[in-house]
Amino acid sequence: LGTNGYLAKAFDLSPEAFVGRKIGFFDQKSELSRFILEFLASSKATASQVINIPIKDSIRNYLIGVQKYQQNSAAVAVGIDITEQKLAEEALRKSLKEKEILLQEVHHRVKNNLQVISSLLDLQSSSLKDTKTIELFRESYNRVRSMALVHERLYSSASLEKINFAEYIETLACHLIQSYGLSTKPIEIKIDCQEVFLNLDKAITCGLIINELISNALKYAFPQQRGGVVEIRLKCEGEQLFLTIKDNGVGLPKDLNWQAPSTLGLQLVQILTQQLEGELELEPSQGTQFRIKFS
């Protein structure tokens, strides 16, 4: 009669002493006993389960498989010791959790550093008198703030890899409304965005593009307290994303070459679109409408 030498050794028994022992050899209240007895009483032909078995004052993890045969008059059980595998999995989970915490802390620190920079820019601009210089500081402040918002979203995100960009656009739009004092002007920002998740690089790049185009619209499209609407749309069609920034303002100057602009804002839009490997189009409309396609 054959015996399982490994299991006999685990219980400090000789192969001879192991022969003839019944299921009662294990504690009837043990997880293994309950599993086997429930299986024998059921109509199942096979079953398997990971079970913790106390052996030599320690807990071992076994993958137990059982099968009935001879018209259910007998059964065989096979156990594989997967303790080392379970320990390795737990160590891997712990390591992954530590890395997630570290990455979360990195995003938190980057966000804080960017907020410090934007606060310094805001503080410095408050002591300036020249209107053009103040505007330059505000533009820089808004650019830094748009990047900080991405890290802020990633810090509070479950994945730490991607952010809900539609929610980010809502937050960025609210910031720009406050920055340009639109609460006292008849300008409305409408947002129509599908739920799209972008990684860090694409989110920062798209955020800067939106910041530039919305800022341009708010500064130049509606002169002399003229009212109007600025629209932000983000659509997903298969693998392609389409970002549209549109206003119903006075439009771009006729002598402006938007494909080779001299202004920093549009230059940034061109450069950032190239970073996305996207396509930038100025579409005919009442006012100004930029459309960016990328994947």
Rosetta silent file (secondary structure, phi, psi, omega in degrees, C-alpha in Angstrom):
SEQUENCE: LGTNGYLAKAFDLSPEAFVGRKIGFFDQKSELSRFILEFLASSKATASQVINIPIKDSIRNYLIGVQKYQQNSAAVAVGIDITEQKLAEEALRKSLKEKEILLQEVHHRVKNNLQVISSLLDLQSSSLKDTKTIELFRESYNRVRSMALVHERLYSSASLEKINFAEYIETLACHLIQSYGLSTKPIEIKIDCQEVFLNLDKAITCGLIINELISNALKYAFPQQRGGVVEIRLKCEGEQLFLTIKDNGVGLPKDLNWQAPSTLGLQLVQILTQQLEGELELEPSQGTQFRIKFS
SCORE:     score description
SCORE:     0.000 S_00000001
   1 L     0.000  128.488 -179.134    0.000    0.000    0.000 S_00000001
   2 L   -83.056  150.995  176.306    1.460    3.370   -1.026 S_00000001
   3 L  -131.772  161.357  177.004    1.580    6.364    1.249 S_00000001
   4 L   -87.537   98.290 -177.127    2.269   10.058    0.815 S_00000001
   5 H   -60.473  -37.249 -178.668    5.745   10.340    2.268 S_00000001
   6 H   -63.964  -45.480 -178.137    5.737   14.153    2.139 S_00000001
   7 H   -70.112  -38.554  177.712    2.490   14.446    4.117 S_00000001
   8 H   -60.821  -42.463  179.743    3.534   11.752    6.607 S_00000001
   9 H   -65.222  -35.568 -179.807    6.795   13.600    7.212 S_00000001
  10 H   -62.015  -31.376  179.779    4.925   16.854    7.677 S_00000001
  11 L   -99.518   14.453  179.662    3.061   15.302   10.603 S_00000001
  12 L    57.885   39.697  177.822    6.165   13.593   12.015 S_00000001
  13 L  -117.235  149.177  172.739    4.760   10.173   11.171 S_00000001
  14 L   -78.864  156.435  177.596    6.430    7.218    9.539 S_00000001
  15 H   -54.085  -36.280 -179.196    4.835    5.950    6.299 S_00000001
  16 H   -66.877  -40.150 -179.423    3.768    2.827    8.184 S_00000001
  17 H   -70.576  -20.577 -178.618    2.046    4.833   10.910 S_00000001
  18 H   -78.878  -24.899 -176.258    0.228    6.861    8.270 S_00000001
  19 L   -66.719  135.916  173.820   -1.446    3.789    6.720 S_00000001
  20 L    87.962   -6.305  179.441   -5.050    3.172    7.706 S_00000001
  21 L   -72.712  142.090 -178.279   -5.767    6.570    9.210 S_00000001
  22 L   -96.125  179.823  179.276   -9.225    7.972    8.457 S_00000001
  23 H   -60.264  -24.639  178.150  -10.381   11.507    7.783 S_00000001
  24 H   -64.114  -11.484  175.478  -10.805   11.783   11.553 S_00000001
  25 H   -55.594  -34.242  175.196   -7.012   11.984   11.704 S_00000001
  26 L   -89.680  153.870  175.230   -7.574   15.698   11.117 S_00000001
  27 L   -56.353  127.050 -176.893   -9.533   17.821   13.544 S_00000001
  28 L   -62.491  -21.995  179.166  -13.195   17.460   12.532 S_00000001
  29 L   -90.781   -0.968 -177.619  -13.624   21.216   12.957 S_00000001
  30 L   -71.217  159.619 -179.670  -10.699   21.986   10.713 S_00000001
  31 H   -61.228  -39.382 -179.350  -11.145   23.698    7.373 S_00000001
  32 H   -65.925  -46.049 -179.724   -9.887   20.614    5.528 S_00000001
  33 H   -61.402  -45.130  179.721  -12.259   18.213    7.310 S_00000001
  34 H   -60.412  -43.508 -179.039  -15.260   20.462    6.684 S_00000001
  35 H   -60.872  -48.449 -177.065  -14.372   20.801    3.014 S_00000001
  36 H   -67.772  -43.271 -179.311  -14.001   17.036    2.444 S_00000001
  37 H   -64.680  -39.870  177.108  -17.094   16.082    4.474 S_00000001
  38 H   -65.473  -37.672  178.122  -19.224   18.687    2.671 S_00000001
  39 H   -65.409  -44.485 -179.213  -17.934   17.411   -0.668 S_00000001
  40 H   -63.827  -31.575 -179.325  -18.739   13.784    0.203 S_00000001
  41 H   -83.979  -10.176 -177.511  -22.265   14.780    1.236 S_00000001
  42 L   -91.918  175.862  177.887  -22.844   16.795   -1.941 S_00000001
  43 L   -94.693    3.880 -178.889  -23.782   15.705   -5.458 S_00000001
  44 L   -70.142  145.485  176.175  -20.626   17.218   -6.946 S_00000001
  45 L   -89.879  -30.547  179.142  -18.225   14.944   -8.811 S_00000001
  46 E  -141.374  158.431  175.677  -15.214   17.242   -8.335 S_00000001
  47 E  -162.519  158.556  177.020  -14.267   20.260   -6.234 S_00000001
  48 E  -149.608  152.434 -178.302  -11.212   22.313   -5.317 S_00000001
  49 E  -165.525  145.165  173.110  -10.355   24.904   -2.699 S_00000001
  50 E   -84.640  125.942 -173.299   -7.366   26.638   -1.126 S_00000001
  51 E  -129.698  140.425  175.824   -7.249   25.570    2.516 S_00000001
  52 E   -90.760  123.830 -176.897   -5.091   26.592    5.461 S_00000001
  53 E  -122.043  123.218  177.122   -3.761   23.548    7.326 S_00000001
  54 E   -74.781  120.563  179.932   -1.891   23.787   10.663 S_00000001
  55 E  -135.540  123.679  177.789    1.265   21.660   10.441 S_00000001
  56 L    52.318   51.841  176.195    4.080   21.699   13.006 S_00000001
  57 L    62.059   21.819  174.902    2.891   24.859   14.742 S_00000001
  58 E  -140.358  163.893 -179.644    2.645   26.773   11.457 S_00000001
  59 E  -103.030  125.089  176.365   -0.022   27.344    8.836 S_00000001
  60 E  -111.108  144.252  178.256    0.517   25.905    5.375 S_00000001
  61 E   -97.774  123.623  179.431   -1.578   26.788    2.330 S_00000001
  62 E  -121.904  137.573  168.317   -2.758   23.830    0.275 S_00000001
  63 E   -91.758  109.465 -175.935   -4.687   23.702   -2.963 S_00000001
  64 E  -100.867  127.514  173.822   -6.936   20.672   -2.374 S_00000001
  65 E  -118.969  133.436 -179.033   -8.624   18.878   -5.268 S_00000001
  66 E  -127.951  147.703 -179.447  -11.129   16.055   -4.687 S_00000001
  67 E  -148.699  135.893  176.973  -12.878   13.692   -7.097 S_00000001
  68 E   -90.308  151.673  176.228  -15.392   10.879   -6.669 S_00000001
  69 E  -152.726  178.092 -175.899  -15.158    7.630   -8.610 S_00000001
  70 L    52.330   54.024  178.946  -16.591    4.070   -8.682 S_00000001
  71 L    54.165   42.816  175.997  -20.140    5.461   -8.813 S_00000001
  72 L    66.264   17.464  178.453  -19.427    7.786   -5.896 S_00000001
  73 L   -87.097  -12.076  179.368  -18.478    4.929   -3.580 S_00000001
  74 E  -145.876  163.691  179.535  -14.936    6.239   -3.209 S_00000001
  75 E  -147.825  154.304  176.883  -13.057    9.504   -3.516 S_00000001
  76 E  -125.936  140.466  178.451   -9.511   10.704   -3.914 S_00000001
  77 E  -122.557  136.360  179.310   -8.048   13.958   -2.605 S_00000001
  78 E  -124.706  131.749  178.660   -4.865   15.604   -3.843 S_00000001
  79 E  -121.945  134.938  177.594   -3.162   18.495   -2.083 S_00000001
  80 E  -116.004  124.680  179.380   -0.475   20.801   -3.433 S_00000001
  81 E   -74.215  110.926 -178.569    1.505   22.921   -0.984 S_00000001
  82 L  -113.962   23.697 -177.294    1.295   26.478   -2.357 S_00000001
  83 H   -58.901  -46.330 -178.623    2.527   28.231    0.785 S_00000001
  84 H   -63.989  -37.482  177.669    5.625   29.677   -0.874 S_00000001
  85 H   -63.787  -43.092  179.073    3.534   30.908   -3.799 S_00000001
  86 H   -64.029  -40.710  177.888    1.100   32.599   -1.394 S_00000001
  87 H   -63.791  -39.501  178.667    3.972   34.210    0.506 S_00000001
  88 H   -65.855  -40.538  178.403    5.444   35.464   -2.779 S_00000001
  89 H   -63.474  -42.026  179.935    2.048   36.873   -3.822 S_00000001
  90 H   -65.597  -40.739  177.693    1.669   38.647   -0.483 S_00000001
  91 H   -63.705  -38.414  178.674    5.186   40.085   -0.743 S_00000001
  92 H   -66.536  -42.518  177.808    4.391   41.287   -4.259 S_00000001
  93 H   -62.412  -40.681  179.350    1.143   42.910   -3.103 S_00000001
  94 H   -65.041  -42.251  179.056    2.986   44.624   -0.262 S_00000001
  95 H   -64.028  -41.175  179.333    5.696   45.870   -2.615 S_00000001
  96 H   -64.397  -41.362  179.147    3.080   47.144   -5.066 S_00000001
  97 H   -63.186  -41.248  178.840    1.230   48.940   -2.284 S_00000001
  98 H   -62.989  -39.813  179.108    4.458   50.581   -1.120 S_00000001
  99 H   -68.323  -36.783  177.556    5.182   51.753   -4.675 S_00000001
 100 H   -63.892  -41.962  178.399    1.638   53.117   -5.008 S_00000001
 101 H   -63.828  -41.577  178.860    2.077   55.052   -1.770 S_00000001
 102 H   -63.694  -43.742  179.854    5.442   56.372   -2.985 S_00000001
 103 H   -65.114  -39.360  177.424    3.957   57.408   -6.346 S_00000001
 104 H   -61.766  -40.837  178.874    1.053   59.070   -4.576 S_00000001
 105 H   -66.174  -36.886  177.487    3.506   60.989   -2.407 S_00000001
 106 H   -61.579  -48.698  178.946    5.457   62.072   -5.515 S_00000001
 107 H   -60.180  -39.307 -179.342    2.279   63.481   -7.116 S_00000001
 108 H   -63.503  -43.107 -178.779    1.426   65.186   -3.824 S_00000001
 109 H   -70.508  -40.405  177.498    4.842   66.842   -3.582 S_00000001
 110 H   -61.982  -44.506  178.323    4.872   67.900   -7.244 S_00000001
 111 H   -58.028  -46.500 -179.814    1.397   69.373   -6.800 S_00000001
 112 H   -63.491  -41.236  179.165    2.520   71.271   -3.700 S_00000001
 113 H   -64.140  -41.771  178.142    5.675   72.556   -5.408 S_00000001
 114 H   -66.096  -36.193  177.806    3.688   73.781   -8.410 S_00000001
 115 H   -67.303  -35.457  176.059    1.210   75.473   -6.087 S_00000001
 116 H   -63.549  -44.040  179.466    4.090   77.234   -4.326 S_00000001
 117 H   -61.925  -46.530 -179.182    5.392   78.473   -7.689 S_00000001
 118 H   -64.972  -35.896  177.642    1.957   79.703   -8.760 S_00000001
 119 H   -66.305  -38.710  177.157    1.463   81.406   -5.386 S_00000001
 120 H   -64.238  -41.279  177.501    4.817   83.175   -5.747 S_00000001
 121 H   -63.064  -42.945  179.804    3.835   84.376   -9.219 S_00000001
 122 H   -64.669  -41.865  179.617    0.502   85.607   -7.895 S_00000001
 123 H   -65.539  -42.203 -179.862    2.178   87.347   -4.947 S_00000001
 124 H   -64.958  -39.258 -177.690    4.783   88.994   -7.162 S_00000001
 125 H   -67.070  -26.466 -178.567    2.158   90.254   -9.620 S_00000001
 126 L   -67.481  -18.201 -179.877    0.242   91.973   -6.805 S_00000001
 127 L   -97.427    0.659 -177.957    3.131   94.419   -6.370 S_00000001
 128 L   -89.686  155.805  179.462    3.329   95.317  -10.071 S_00000001
 129 L  -114.020  -32.057 -176.585    1.838   98.394  -11.701 S_00000001
 130 L   -72.196  126.370 -175.248    2.400   97.792  -15.412 S_00000001
 131 H   -62.763  -43.737 -178.642   -0.687   96.162  -16.978 S_00000001
 132 H   -64.583  -40.624  178.892    1.212   94.137  -19.587 S_00000001
 133 H   -65.845  -40.608  177.378    3.623   92.759  -17.006 S_00000001
 134 H   -60.407  -40.962  179.910    0.739   91.813  -14.717 S_00000001
 135 H   -64.607  -39.746  177.507   -0.898   89.978  -17.631 S_00000001
 136 H   -62.023  -41.058  178.199    2.305   88.033  -18.324 S_00000001
 137 H   -65.470  -39.387  179.808    2.443   86.946  -14.691 S_00000001
 138 H   -65.504  -40.370  178.398   -1.203   85.882  -14.796 S_00000001
 139 H   -61.860  -43.974  178.682   -0.610   83.810  -17.935 S_00000001
 140 H   -64.793  -40.571  178.242    2.351   82.070  -16.310 S_00000001
 141 H   -59.187  -45.188 -178.273    0.329   81.525  -13.151 S_00000001
 142 H   -66.498  -36.222  178.363   -2.493   79.886  -15.114 S_00000001
 143 H   -65.166  -45.860  178.767   -0.085   77.596  -16.991 S_00000001
 144 H   -63.995  -40.299 -179.347    1.512   76.377  -13.785 S_00000001
 145 H   -64.066  -37.501  179.516   -1.912   75.982  -12.196 S_00000001
 146 H   -63.614  -34.777  177.338   -3.162   73.857  -15.116 S_00000001
 147 H   -74.300  -39.316  179.636   -0.264   71.433  -14.533 S_00000001
 148 H   -62.667  -35.075  179.934   -0.766   71.396  -10.766 S_00000001
 149 H   -63.472  -34.145  177.932   -4.412   70.423  -11.265 S_00000001
 150 H   -63.768  -48.179 -179.914   -3.337   67.270  -13.139 S_00000001
 151 H   -66.224  -32.497  176.737   -1.125   66.140  -10.248 S_00000001
 152 H   -64.246  -41.650  178.005   -3.891   67.057   -7.821 S_00000001
 153 H   -67.130  -42.584 -179.945   -6.288   64.784   -9.737 S_00000001
 154 H   -64.638  -37.507 -179.700   -3.746   61.965   -9.938 S_00000001
 155 H   -61.523  -36.825 -178.928   -3.053   62.237   -6.205 S_00000001
 156 H   -94.779    0.370 -179.399   -6.744   61.667   -5.440 S_00000001
 157 L   -81.849  149.338  179.555   -7.218   59.095   -8.232 S_00000001
 158 L   -71.419  -32.536 -174.248   -7.556   55.392   -7.440 S_00000001
 159 L   -88.197  -26.756 -176.172   -5.272   54.322  -10.292 S_00000001
 160 L    64.023    8.110 -179.230   -2.512   56.991   -9.948 S_00000001
 161 L  -115.620  -37.653 -176.523   -1.981   56.543  -13.697 S_00000001
 162 E  -134.054  156.587  177.245   -4.897   58.274  -15.407 S_00000001
 163 E  -122.825  154.549  172.488   -7.394   60.995  -14.603 S_00000001
 164 E   -73.400  105.313 -171.042  -10.971   61.609  -15.628 S_00000001
 165 H   -72.960  -26.680  176.940  -10.232   64.408  -18.072 S_00000001
 166 H   -63.131  -42.471  177.473  -13.833   65.611  -18.275 S_00000001
 167 H   -66.531  -37.537  178.049  -13.757   66.341  -14.535 S_00000001
 168 H   -62.003  -43.122 -179.852  -10.361   68.018  -14.933 S_00000001
 169 H   -60.604  -41.212  177.761  -11.750   70.324  -17.647 S_00000001
 170 H   -57.981  -45.753 -178.775  -14.591   71.361  -15.316 S_00000001
 171 H   -66.152  -43.367 -179.874  -12.073   72.282  -12.611 S_00000001
 172 H   -63.917  -41.651  179.693   -9.769   74.120  -15.024 S_00000001
 173 H   -61.842  -41.973  178.144  -12.677   76.095  -16.494 S_00000001
 174 H   -61.851  -39.951  178.795  -13.770   77.189  -13.000 S_00000001
 175 H   -63.419  -44.032 -178.614  -10.215   78.333  -12.269 S_00000001
 176 H   -67.304  -35.059  176.091  -10.021   80.388  -15.474 S_00000001
 177 H   -59.741  -44.184  178.856  -13.396   81.989  -14.752 S_00000001
 178 H   -68.398  -40.587 -176.655  -12.039   83.158  -11.394 S_00000001
 179 H   -62.791  -39.000 -177.440   -8.684   84.193  -12.851 S_00000001
 180 L   -99.234    9.673  175.034  -10.246   86.457  -15.479 S_00000001
 181 L    62.326   39.828 -175.902  -13.057   87.716  -13.260 S_00000001
 182 H   -76.611   -9.256  179.010  -15.853   86.361  -15.456 S_00000001
 183 H   -63.455  -19.025  179.579  -18.297   86.286  -12.580 S_00000001
 184 H  -107.345    3.185 -179.294  -18.953   89.967  -13.369 S_00000001
 185 L  -117.688  147.802 -177.656  -18.929   89.596  -17.182 S_00000001
 186 L   -80.383   53.802  178.132  -21.672   88.142  -19.435 S_00000001
 187 E  -116.903  128.529 -177.593  -19.469   85.338  -20.784 S_00000001
 188 E  -111.160  137.889  173.999  -20.609   81.729  -20.429 S_00000001
 189 E  -107.612  120.324  178.200  -18.424   78.629  -20.650 S_00000001
 190 E  -106.517  135.369 -177.762  -20.221   75.513  -21.882 S_00000001
 191 E  -122.206  126.270  177.215  -18.625   72.088  -21.453 S_00000001
 192 E  -133.149   91.471 -173.590  -19.647   68.974  -23.383 S_00000001
 193 E  -127.987  132.701  171.385  -17.127   66.221  -22.712 S_00000001
 194 L   -72.755  158.759  177.842  -17.342   62.475  -22.827 S_00000001
 195 L   -74.240  106.428 -178.636  -15.792   60.551  -19.954 S_00000001
 196 L  -126.571  137.480  179.248  -12.216   60.054  -21.142 S_00000001
 197 E  -109.726  124.910 -178.412   -9.240   58.970  -19.035 S_00000001
 198 E  -117.647  147.834  176.350   -5.801   60.344  -19.941 S_00000001
 199 E   -76.926  177.827 -173.869   -2.362   59.519  -18.569 S_00000001
 200 H   -56.349  -51.163 -175.100   -0.073   62.099  -16.962 S_00000001
 201 H   -62.518  -48.197 -178.392    1.727   63.263  -20.123 S_00000001
 202 H   -68.354  -36.625 -179.390   -1.384   63.636  -22.282 S_00000001
 203 H   -64.730  -43.635  178.842   -3.388   65.231  -19.485 S_00000001
 204 H   -65.332  -44.046 -179.140   -0.757   67.932  -18.864 S_00000001
 205 H   -63.074  -48.505  179.649   -0.317   68.597  -22.589 S_00000001
 206 H   -65.472  -36.768  178.408   -4.064   68.816  -23.267 S_00000001
 207 H   -62.347  -40.890  177.418   -4.563   70.886  -20.136 S_00000001
 208 H   -66.358  -39.119  177.941   -2.019   73.453  -21.324 S_00000001
 209 H   -61.817  -47.889  179.841   -3.652   73.578  -24.778 S_00000001
 210 H   -61.557  -42.499  179.073   -7.076   74.187  -23.255 S_00000001
 211 H   -57.748  -45.135 -178.262   -5.618   76.813  -20.926 S_00000001
 212 H   -66.274  -47.438 -174.892   -4.065   78.730  -23.852 S_00000001
 213 H   -70.564  -38.908  177.275   -7.096   78.614  -26.149 S_00000001
 214 H   -67.864  -41.563  178.428   -9.624   79.459  -23.432 S_00000001
 215 H   -60.657  -43.346  178.080   -7.406   82.268  -22.145 S_00000001
 216 H   -60.094  -43.128 -179.646   -7.121   83.705  -25.667 S_00000001
 217 H   -63.853  -43.652 -177.819  -10.899   83.592  -26.071 S_00000001
 218 H   -68.609  -30.342 -177.997  -11.526   85.280  -22.731 S_00000001
 219 H   -83.441  -37.019 -167.964   -8.950   88.009  -23.415 S_00000001
 220 H  -119.295  -21.220 -171.982   -9.643   88.847  -27.052 S_00000001
 221 H   -76.942  -22.641 -173.066  -12.937   87.386  -28.325 S_00000001
 222 L  -130.678   75.429 -178.445  -15.279   89.648  -26.374 S_00000001
 223 L   -73.454  159.249  173.059  -14.005   93.251  -26.270 S_00000001
 224 L    55.112   48.000  176.790  -15.745   96.137  -24.506 S_00000001
 225 L    59.689   21.903  177.965  -17.761   93.980  -22.083 S_00000001
 226 L   -67.740  138.887  178.340  -19.355   92.133  -24.989 S_00000001
 227 L   -84.524  164.680  179.059  -21.166   88.954  -23.926 S_00000001
 228 E   175.856 -174.128 -176.819  -20.698   85.559  -25.511 S_00000001
 229 E  -130.073  134.972  172.110  -20.202   81.832  -25.179 S_00000001
 230 E  -114.440  129.332 -177.670  -17.046   79.710  -25.051 S_00000001
 231 E  -115.023  139.768  173.638  -17.505   75.988  -25.686 S_00000001
 232 E  -122.019  121.357  179.415  -15.229   73.084  -24.772 S_00000001
 233 E  -126.467  139.208  175.963  -16.010   69.729  -26.361 S_00000001
 234 E  -134.953  116.890 -177.541  -14.180   66.422  -26.033 S_00000001
 235 E  -123.969  148.065  177.513  -15.362   63.437  -28.070 S_00000001
 236 E  -117.241  124.739  177.158  -14.014   59.934  -28.479 S_00000001
 237 E  -127.847   98.400 -176.027  -14.464   58.083  -31.775 S_00000001
 238 L    67.149 -122.842  179.202  -12.760   54.709  -31.677 S_00000001
 239 L   -90.650   -4.773 -175.442   -9.081   55.300  -30.958 S_00000001
 240 E   -98.402  142.963  174.342   -9.296   59.002  -31.878 S_00000001
 241 E  -115.321  140.650 -178.919   -9.993   61.912  -29.536 S_00000001
 242 E  -125.058  116.157  179.115  -11.358   65.245  -30.750 S_00000001
 243 E  -108.631  122.627 -177.957  -10.899   68.367  -28.629 S_00000001
 244 E  -121.953  129.156  174.168  -12.788   71.465  -29.766 S_00000001
 245 E  -119.209  117.957 -172.815  -12.479   74.979  -28.321 S_00000001
 246 E  -134.347  144.446  171.934  -15.016   77.372  -29.825 S_00000001
 247 E  -138.214  160.004  177.898  -16.267   80.890  -29.152 S_00000001
 248 L  -108.197   37.366 -178.687  -18.805   83.179  -30.829 S_00000001
 249 L   -86.381 -151.851 -172.680  -16.680   86.281  -30.428 S_00000001
 250 L   -79.531  -10.613  179.314  -15.112   88.657  -32.929 S_00000001
 251 L    86.814  170.739  179.202  -12.802   86.037  -34.444 S_00000001
 252 L   -75.372  151.421  174.889   -9.069   86.095  -35.114 S_00000001
 253 L   -57.631  141.356 -176.585   -7.468   89.107  -36.810 S_00000001
 254 L   -64.734  -27.241 -178.689   -7.493   88.663  -40.594 S_00000001
 255 L   -89.860    6.723 -178.887   -3.758   89.298  -40.845 S_00000001
 256 L   -85.631  123.271  174.487   -2.914   86.620  -38.241 S_00000001
 257 L   -90.984   93.750 -173.353   -1.103   83.567  -39.602 S_00000001
 258 L   -68.837  -20.348  179.451   -2.287   81.042  -37.010 S_00000001
 259 L   -80.717  -19.436  174.938   -0.136   78.257  -38.507 S_00000001
 260 L  -137.526   65.931 -171.794    3.045   80.295  -37.902 S_00000001
 261 L   -74.977  156.436  176.442    1.999   82.607  -35.082 S_00000001
 262 L   -98.564  -14.155 -179.095    4.162   85.228  -33.422 S_00000001
 263 L   -84.400  145.022 -176.884    2.267   85.105  -30.111 S_00000001
 264 H   -62.872  -39.851 -176.860    3.494   82.776  -27.367 S_00000001
 265 H   -58.109  -52.225 -179.663    0.052   81.329  -26.660 S_00000001
 266 H   -70.741  -30.208  174.532   -0.589   80.001  -30.178 S_00000001
 267 H   -62.074  -42.733  177.921    3.047   78.940  -30.498 S_00000001
 268 H   -62.504  -41.033  178.921    2.560   76.774  -27.408 S_00000001
 269 H   -60.493  -43.262  178.135   -0.620   75.295  -28.878 S_00000001
 270 H   -62.034  -48.023 -177.717    1.281   74.343  -32.052 S_00000001
 271 H   -64.119  -43.664 -177.779    4.180   72.800  -30.101 S_00000001
 272 H   -68.081  -35.307  176.391    1.916   70.924  -27.686 S_00000001
 273 H   -64.488  -39.229  176.165   -0.200   69.529  -30.526 S_00000001
 274 H   -63.434  -37.629  177.357    2.984   68.182  -32.116 S_00000001
 275 H   -62.662  -33.605  177.153    3.871   66.541  -28.786 S_00000001
 276 L   -77.918   -7.033 -171.656    0.508   64.772  -28.909 S_00000001
 277 L    55.867   41.250 -177.562    1.274   63.747  -32.510 S_00000001
 278 L  -107.484 -175.752  179.453   -2.062   65.345  -33.272 S_00000001
 279 E  -122.787  129.622 -179.832   -3.587   67.562  -35.925 S_00000001
 280 E  -107.425  128.640  179.819   -4.633   71.170  -35.289 S_00000001
 281 E  -130.253  142.427  171.046   -7.328   72.757  -37.443 S_00000001
 282 E  -103.947  109.380 -173.821   -8.951   76.186  -37.482 S_00000001
 283 L   -96.067  141.674  178.958  -12.504   75.546  -38.641 S_00000001
 284 L   -61.492  130.991  177.775  -14.740   78.203  -40.219 S_00000001
 285 L  -168.024  169.558  172.405  -17.370   79.418  -37.768 S_00000001
 286 L   -73.034  113.013 -173.663  -18.864   82.515  -36.249 S_00000001
 287 L    99.052 -134.989 -178.543  -16.032   83.531  -33.978 S_00000001
 288 E  -132.406  136.115  177.978  -13.098   81.139  -33.572 S_00000001
 289 E  -139.853  112.235  174.176  -13.069   77.342  -33.503 S_00000001
 290 E  -100.727  140.093  179.535   -9.952   75.225  -33.008 S_00000001
 291 E  -132.036  127.824 -178.312  -10.177   71.456  -33.362 S_00000001
 292 E  -120.037  126.971  177.175   -7.433   69.038  -32.322 S_00000001
 293 E  -110.277  129.582  177.776   -7.418   65.360  -33.265 S_00000001
 294 E  -153.791  171.528 -179.067   -5.124   62.972  -31.407 S_00000001
 295 L  -129.456    0.000    0.000   -5.021   59.415  -30.099 S_00000001
